[in-house]
Amino acid sequence: MTRTLLFVFALSFVIPAANSQTYSILDLGPLQPAAINSWAQVAGTTNGQATLWSPGRHPQSLGILPGGTASSALGLNDRGVVVGIADGPVTVVGPDGPFTCTDALQGFEWSSNGGLQGMGLMVLGDTNPCEGGGGETDMFTYANAVNDLNQSVGTIFWAGNTYVDGFGWKNPTKGMDVIGALIDLNLVYELTETNAINNRNQMVGAVGCCVDLNEGHALYWNHQTASDLGTLGGPDSDFYYYCSNARGINDVDQVVGWSTTIAGEEDFPCGGASSESPHAFLWTQARGMQDLGTLPGDTMSMAYAINLFGQVIGTSGNSTIEPEYNGIEYGGHMSVEIVGHPFVWTQRNGMQDLNTLIPSTSGWVLNTATGINAWGQIVGSGVHNGETHGFLLTPRL
């Protein structure tokens, strides 16, 4: 709370200048950023390995797990702790003894003291998570975010993606805790995923009844109480025709994500977010879900993160992709991403294309925005003089 108050005091001098904000841009080279913290450290991936970039220092490769081949960073906190996904062998202890998966995808945590640690897998019921008692895993996990208390959240996919569960993780001793819906939504399968966590241990994600959660609603967990955030489909929307997903939360309970705005077809309801015109949303307790719209000429948008002062970043465009990890498509909140123009949204200026807020002679075309910190610095990826590079935007005062 002390750090939050310091930010509020310091930024009270900065925010007025940000009403018509422009940015300087720093080239991060081949690093593909995923998150930025308050000290302008950037976590991402470089040539198949998780990387931590710090101002004034050389990028630091975080390595791979023993026996693994790759790692990718997805989250970062103000202590410099990084979480993400990595591959390699893992031993899972169950009621019938240990199972050894020779090639598993699992969440990881990296710290300067502990190095890269796999979060492991877990046995659901009495089922071996490895195919045939060994070999390639029938389950994988990834860690999406970590708060300043080193509490991480992520998602478990198991049995050919038949079951999806959000999880919380704090340290190797306590292991994973499955995070259920904690709310009766009259669903056949209350599958969950957790995408973000704030410093008050409040989490956001989604709950739904199919693997990739395209038939689901954004969910907000306030400790042991869960709330369905609904959709932008209006009062008659339901799980089978409208869907939503919460992607980010700040420390004052503002939530961002996306929601479809057109009802799915009766025979194939909400089969994919790209067909129902998803729009970015901002949710608050006072106002509920607010449609942030799209950039001019676009039909879709998604919001990915929000900082302490309500500045939102995301992407607006007309097409989608399914990102891969090390050549493998994986679901959850990364199953659909929009291709188009990265944006920043504020209450005063609405949605603005970041490409219009950088010097026109910079040689950059910005493609994605993936993280924003309390100072309004933004990271993402783009094309600089014909090469795909990461960038760091810093507000000009």
N, C-alpha and C positions, 0 to 999 in steps of 0.2 A: 504494500500500500504506500510506503514511503516513496518508492521509486515512481509510482503513479502520480503522487502529489507533486514531485519534482518536475515531472514531465508537464503536468498541467500548468505549473508556474512558468516554466521556461518557454513553453510553446504559446503562452498567452501573448508573447511578444512576436511570435512567428506567424501564427495562423491568419491574422488580418491581411498579411502580405500574400497569403496563399489563395485569396479569393479569385484572382485571375492569374493563376500560377503558370510559370514556364520553368523548364528544367535544363540543367547542364547534363551531359551524358558522358559516362566513363565506359570504355571498352574493357570487358572482362575476359576477352579472348575466347577460347573454345569452351569455357565453363558454361553449362546450361543451368541457370539458377532456378532454385525451387523456393527459397525462403531467405529473408533478411531479418536481422535482429536490431535492437536499438543502438548497438555499437557499430552498425554498418558492416557487420560480418555477413557473408553470403554463403549459404550452403547450396550445393548443386552437384552436378555430375560432369566429369571431364574424361572423355575417352573410356567410358565404361567403369569409372571408379568414382565413388563419393568424394567430394572435395569441399574444403572449407577455405574461403577467401577472406582475408582480413586486410583492412587498409594499411598500406605501407609495408606489407609482407608478401612473400611469394605464396601462391596458392599451395595449400597443404593437402596432399592426397591422404584420405583416411583409410586406404587399403581395402582388403577383402578378407572374408572369413577363411580360416584354415581349410584348404581343399577346394575353395570356391574360385570363381572366375571373374565375378563382377559385383559391383555394389552401386546403389543410387540413393542420394540423399533426398528426403522429402520435407523434413521439418527441422527447425532450429530454435533454440531459446536464447535468452539474454545471458546465460552462463556459458554459451558456446557449445552446448550439448546438441548433437545432431542425431536425428533418427531417419530411418529409411527402409530399404529392402536390399537383401543380398542373397546370393546362392551359396551352396556348399553342403557337405554332409551334416546331419544333425541326429542326435540320439534322443528319443522321446521315451520317458518312463511312464508306463501305464500299469493297470492292475494285473495284467498278465506278463509283466516283465518289460524290459527295454526293447524298443523298436529302433532300428537304425535306417534312416533314409540317406541314401548315398548322394542324392542331388535334390536338395530342397530349397525353396524360396522362403525366407523368413525375415521378419522385421529385425532391425538392429538398432543399438544405441552406441554412439561414440562420444567419449569425453577425453579431455587431455590427460586425465589421470588413468582412466580405465581402458583406453583404446577402443577398438571395435568389438562389441559383444553381441552375439546373436540372441534374440529373444526366445528362440526355440519354437516348437510346435506344442500342441496339446492333444490329449486323447479325449474325444467326445464319446461318452459311453464306454464301451469295451472294444471299439473298433481300432484296428491298426491304421494309423494315418499313412503308412507306406504301402504301396501296392505289393501284394504277394509276400508280405512280411519283410520287405526290404526293397532296395532299388529306388526308383523315382517316387517322389512323394505324391500322395493323393490329396494333400492339403498344402496350402501355402498361406503365408501371412505377410502383411506389410504394415509398417508404422507410419502414420500420416503426420503426426504433430506431437510436440512436447512443450509443456509449459515451464515456467521458471522454478517450479517445485520438482522438476524432473519427472513429472507424471506424463506418460505417453498414451496415445490412443491409436488404434489401427483397426484392421479388418481381417477376419479369418475366412478363407474359402476352403471348403472341404468336400470330398467325395464328388469330384467332377463338377464343382461349383453348385452342387445341389443344396448345400447349406451355407449360409453367410451369417456371420456374427461379428458385431463390433467387439473390441476388447480394450481393456485398460492394462497398463504395465508400468511398474515402478522400479523393480530391480530383479536380478536373477533369482533371489531367494523367494520372493513372493510370486513371481511368474505372472501368468495372464489371468485376468478375470473377464469372463464373458459378460458383455453389457447387453441385457435384454431390452425389450421395448418398454417394460415397466408400466404399460398402459394397455387397457383392453380396447382394441380397435376392431374386433370381430374379423380378424384376418385368418385365412387358412394357415399361412406360414408367416409368422412375425419375424422375418429376417431383418437384421439390423446391420448398419455400418456406422462407424464413428470417424469423423473427418477432422475435427478440431477440438481443442480444449483451451480454456482460459486459465488465468491464475487464481480463479475462485473455484476451480474444479468443476466448472460447468461445461458440458460437451454438446456438440451438435453433429448431426449426421442424417440418417434416413431409416425408415422402416418400411417394409414392403413384402410382397408375396411372390416375387420372382427373382432369379439369380442376380441380374444386373440392376435391380431396384428401379427399373424404369416404371414399374407399377408400385409406387410408394409415395410416402409423404415425408417432408422434412420433419425431423424430430429434434427436440431440445431437452437435454437432461439437466435438471437442477438437483444434483445429488441423487436422492432416491425418488424424485418426482420427474416424470416425463410428460412433455406436452407435444401434441400434434400441431405443427405450425400451419397446416392447411396448404392451399395452393392459390394461384392467381385465377383459378377457374370460376370463382364466384361461390355463392352459398350452396349451390346444388352440386358442386364438384364432389367426386368420390375417387377411391383408389383405382378404379378400373378405367377411368376416362381422363383423369388429370393426375399429374405426378409432380413431385418437387424434391429437392435435395438441398440440405444446408451444408455449406462448405467452409464457412469461417465465422468466428465469434470474437468479440473484443471483451475487455474487462468491465464494460458497462452494459453488458447483455444486449448488444446490437448484433444481429445475425444476418449473414448474407448467403446467397446461394442462387438457385434457379428454380423456376416452375414453368411447366407447360401452360400455354394460354389458349389452346384449341383442344377440344375434346377428341380423344382417340376414337378410332373406328370401333363399331360394336363387335365385329368379329375378331379384331386384333387390337384391343384397347391399349393405348399407351405403349405400343410396341417398341418405340425408340424415340428419345427426346427430340431428335432432329426432325421428326414428322409432325410435331405438335407445337412448333414455334416457342421454344423455351425463352423466357425473359429473366434477366437478373432481378433479384429482389433484395430489399432491405426489410428486416422484421424487427419490431420493437414491441415491448409490452404495451405501450400506450397506443400505437397506431396499427398494430398487426402487420400484415405483409403488404409492402409497397412495391409496385411495379416500377423498375428503374428504366424500362424501355430499351431501345437499341440506338445505335448510331444511324444517321441518315442513310437510307438505301439498304439497310440490313434487316433481316427478319428474326434473328436469334441473338441472344446474349446470355452470358453466365458470369456471376460474380464469384470470386475466389477468396478474397480476403478483405478485412476491414481493420483500420487502426483505431487507436483510442479516441480519435477526434472525428470518427465517422467518415473518413475518406475510404472509398471503396475502389478496388481494382478488379478487372476481369477482362473478358474478350467479347467482342460483338462481330457477327459475320453471317454468312449464308450457307456454310457447310460445316461438317463435323468430321473428326477422325477418332480412331481408337488407339491411343498411345500404347507403346510396347515397352516392356522391360527386358533388355537383353534378347530381343527377338521374340518374346512371349507376350501375347495380349493378356491383360488381366483386368478384372472387372472392378466393381465398386465405383467410387467417385471418379475414377480415371477411365471408366469405360467409354465415356463420351466427352470430347472436348471440342470447342468451337474453333474453327480456323477463320481468321479475319483480322480485326484491328484491336489492339489492346486499348483499354479505356481507364480513365480515372473518373469517379463520380463524387460530387460533393453536393450538399443540400442547396448551395447557392448557385452553382454553375451547371448542375445536372451532369449528364454524361458527355465526356470530351475524349476525342481520339488523341492518344498520347503522341502520335506522329505530328500533330499540329502544334504541340507544345514544346518541341525541341528545335534547335536551329535548323533552318531549311537547308543549310550548306553542310550539315553534319555527315552526309553520306550514308545515313541509317534509314532502314525501313523496319520499324518495330512490329513484331508479329505476336508476341505474347507478353502478358504481365502476370507474374506468379507470386509476388510478395510485396508488402508495404510495411514500413516500420512507423513508429510514433512520430518521427520527424518528417514523414511524408516522402522518404526515399523509396524508390520503386525499383524492383529488379524484374528481369524477363529476358527474352531472347529475340533476336532480329537478324537482319542481314546488313552487314557493314562492308561496303565496297565489294559486294559479291560473295562474301563469306558469312556463314552462320556463326554468330558470336553472342555471348551474354552481355547484358548491359546493366549499369547502375545509373538511375536518374536521381539527381539531387535538386530540390527546389531552389530556384534563384530568388534571392531576397531583394 
